[in-house]
Amino acid sequence: MKLSLAFIIFLILSMTLCGSFGAFFFKRAVAVLEKIDMKHFLKILLCPWLYIGGFLYIIGGIFNILLLRKLDYSIVYPMSSLTYVWTMISSFFLLKEPLNAKKILAVALIIIGIFIINIK
């Protein structure tokens, strides 16, 4: 079965967004868990952010496996670095983390690298 270009792009965007937002929800879980004494293990297990983050990582992993079945590893792995792009954007808007020239330059270089690798 050959995947269409649109479906490949969908899988790549989904994989990288799931990875980025999985990490975001783990960050939210850590913020909640810092307030809980480690003796209260049950409260840690009941933290919904932990499960949302884990679920998103699993879904991202499934998309990664689907992509690796149809594309070369040398293409899929560099594309996974788009996760860093989404992470920077989401951390700026959702966590109010500051942006600086180094971060913007790094993301620009990631995007340029992805284009260079995919030039045929």
C-alpha positions in Angstrom: 0.0 0.0 0.0 1.4 3.4 -1.1 0.7 6.4 1.1 -0.3 9.6 -0.5 1.8 12.7 0.1 -1.1 14.4 1.9 -1.4 11.4 4.3 2.4 11.3 4.9 2.3 15.1 5.8 -0.6 14.4 8.1 1.3 11.6 9.8 4.4 13.7 10.2 2.5 16.7 11.6 0.4 14.4 13.9 3.5 12.5 15.1 5.4 15.7 16.0 2.4 17.5 17.5 1.7 14.5 19.7 5.3 14.4 20.9 5.3 18.1 21.6 2.0 18.2 23.4 2.8 14.9 25.2 5.8 16.7 26.8 3.6 19.8 27.5 1.1 17.6 29.5 4.0 15.9 31.4 5.2 19.4 32.3 1.7 20.2 33.6 1.8 16.9 35.6 5.1 17.8 37.1 3.8 21.1 38.2 0.9 19.4 40.0 3.2 16.6 41.4 5.7 19.1 42.9 2.9 20.1 45.3 2.2 16.5 46.3 4.3 14.7 49.0 5.8 11.6 47.4 4.2 9.5 50.2 0.9 10.1 48.5 1.5 7.8 45.5 -2.2 7.4 44.8 -2.6 11.1 44.1 0.3 10.9 41.6 -1.5 8.0 39.8 -4.7 10.0 39.6 -3.1 13.0 37.9 -4.9 13.3 34.5 -2.1 15.3 32.9 0.2 12.3 33.3 -2.2 10.1 31.4 -2.9 12.6 28.7 0.9 13.1 28.1 1.5 9.4 28.0 -1.4 8.8 25.6 -0.1 11.5 23.3 3.4 10.0 23.3 2.0 6.5 22.5 -0.1 7.9 19.6 3.0 9.8 18.3 4.9 6.5 18.5 2.3 4.7 16.5 2.4 7.4 13.8 6.2 7.1 13.8 6.0 3.4 13.3 3.5 3.9 10.4 5.9 6.3 8.8 8.9 4.1 9.2 7.1 1.3 7.5 6.8 3.4 4.3 9.7 5.9 4.4 13.4 5.7 5.0 14.7 6.2 8.5 17.0 8.9 7.1 13.8 10.9 6.2 11.5 10.2 9.1 14.0 10.8 11.9 15.0 14.3 10.8 11.3 15.1 10.3 10.7 14.2 14.0 12.8 17.3 14.9 9.7 19.3 14.0 8.7 18.4 17.5 11.1 21.1 18.7 9.4 23.7 16.5 5.9 22.9 18.0 7.5 22.8 21.5 8.9 26.3 21.2 5.7 27.7 19.9 3.5 26.0 22.5 5.8 26.9 25.4 5.7 30.6 24.3 1.9 30.7 24.0 0.8 28.3 26.7 3.6 28.5 29.3 4.6 32.1 28.7 8.2 31.1 28.3 10.3 33.8 26.6 11.6 33.6 23.1 15.0 34.9 22.2 17.1 35.1 19.0 19.0 31.9 19.8 15.8 29.9 20.0 14.3 31.4 16.8 17.6 30.8 14.9 17.7 27.2 16.1 14.2 26.5 14.9 14.9 28.2 11.6 18.0 26.0 11.2 15.9 22.9 12.0 13.4 23.9 9.3 16.1 24.6 6.8 17.7 21.3 7.6 14.5 19.4 7.0 14.1 21.1 3.6 17.7 20.3 2.6 17.3 16.6 3.5 14.1 16.3 1.5 15.3 17.9 -1.7 15.4 15.3 -4.4 
